[in-house]
Amino acid sequence: MTLEPEVMKVSGMVEYQDGSVVSRTLIDKGTGTVTLFAFAKDQGLSEHTAPFDAMVHIIDGEAEIIISGKKYNVKNGEMIIMPANEPHALNATGKFKMILTMIRS
């Protein structure tokens, strides 16, 4: 897939859905992915590990992100790195949107 330059309003590319997590892949390459998520209140991702480093950038709302047992409250405009092979989980205490960038190298 060839990517073309395009100006986009990221926050409107996924919408909240009650009781759901909505995602949209923006870039999917062998070296990594960029995925946009919208989490409804009380939704989340249970604890898991990934073999790659990842960055979460909150673009709306606030998320509770737990990395290796430590809780972080990450707000709109903030980001956090989730190191490879470290257990992590995400919780939506209120609805939030995020961009997940995962690097596969």
C-alpha positions as CSV (number, residue, x, y, z in Angstrom):
1,M,0.0,0.0,0.0
2,T,1.4,3.4,-1.0
3,L,0.8,6.2,1.4
4,E,-0.1,9.6,0.0
5,P,0.2,13.0,1.8
6,E,-3.1,14.1,3.2
7,V,-4.1,16.5,5.9
8,M,-6.5,14.9,8.3
9,K,-8.3,15.8,11.5
10,V,-7.2,12.8,13.6
11,S,-9.8,13.1,16.4
12,G,-12.7,12.7,13.9
13,M,-11.3,9.5,12.2
14,V,-12.8,7.2,14.9
15,E,-16.0,7.8,16.9
16,Y,-16.9,6.6,20.4
17,Q,-19.3,3.7,20.6
18,D,-20.9,2.9,24.0
19,G,-19.5,-0.2,25.6
20,S,-16.8,-0.6,22.8
21,V,-13.3,-0.1,21.8
22,V,-13.1,1.2,18.2
23,S,-9.9,1.1,16.2
24,R,-8.6,2.2,12.8
25,T,-5.2,1.3,11.4
26,L,-3.5,4.3,9.8
27,I,-0.2,2.7,8.8
28,D,0.6,-1.0,8.7
29,K,4.2,-1.8,7.6
30,G,6.6,-4.6,8.4
31,T,8.6,-2.2,10.5
32,G,5.6,-1.0,12.6
33,T,2.0,0.2,12.9
34,V,0.1,3.3,13.8
35,T,-3.4,2.7,15.0
36,L,-6.1,5.1,16.2
37,F,-8.4,4.0,19.1
38,A,-11.5,5.3,20.8
39,F,-12.3,3.7,24.1
40,A,-15.8,4.1,25.7
41,K,-15.9,4.6,29.5
42,D,-15.1,1.5,31.5
43,Q,-13.5,-0.2,28.5
44,G,-9.8,-1.2,28.3
45,L,-7.2,-3.7,27.3
46,S,-6.3,-6.4,29.9
47,E,-2.7,-6.9,30.9
48,H,-0.5,-8.3,28.2
49,T,3.0,-8.0,26.8
50,A,4.3,-7.2,23.4
51,P,7.7,-8.0,21.9
52,F,8.0,-4.4,20.6
53,D,8.3,-0.9,22.0
54,A,5.2,1.1,21.7
55,M,4.1,4.7,22.2
56,V,0.7,5.8,23.3
57,H,-0.3,9.4,22.6
58,I,-3.6,10.6,24.1
59,I,-5.5,12.9,21.8
60,D,-8.8,13.2,23.7
61,G,-9.7,12.5,27.3
62,E,-7.5,10.7,29.8
63,A,-6.4,7.1,30.2
64,E,-5.1,5.0,33.1
65,I,-2.1,3.1,31.8
66,I,-0.4,0.4,33.9
67,I,3.1,-0.6,33.0
68,S,4.8,-3.3,35.1
69,G,2.3,-2.7,37.9
70,K,2.8,1.1,38.1
71,K,-0.2,3.3,37.2
72,Y,0.1,6.4,35.0
73,N,-2.7,8.9,34.3
74,V,-2.0,10.1,30.8
75,K,-4.0,13.1,29.6
76,N,-4.9,14.8,26.3
77,G,-1.7,15.9,24.6
78,E,0.5,13.6,26.6
79,M,2.3,10.4,25.7
80,I,4.0,7.5,27.3
81,I,6.4,4.8,26.1
82,M,5.5,1.1,26.8
83,P,8.8,-0.8,26.6
84,A,9.0,-4.2,24.9
85,N,8.2,-7.2,27.0
86,E,6.9,-5.2,29.9
87,P,3.3,-6.1,31.1
88,H,0.9,-3.3,30.4
89,A,-2.9,-2.6,30.5
90,L,-5.1,0.3,29.6
91,N,-8.3,1.5,31.4
92,A,-10.9,4.1,30.4
93,T,-12.1,5.8,33.6
94,G,-13.9,8.1,31.1
95,K,-13.9,8.0,27.3
96,F,-10.6,8.6,25.5
97,K,-8.9,8.5,22.2
98,M,-5.3,7.5,21.5
99,I,-2.8,6.9,18.8
100,L,-0.7,3.7,19.3
101,T,2.6,3.6,17.5
102,M,4.4,0.3,17.6
103,I,7.9,-0.2,16.3
104,R,8.8,-3.7,15.2
105,S,12.6,-3.6,15.3
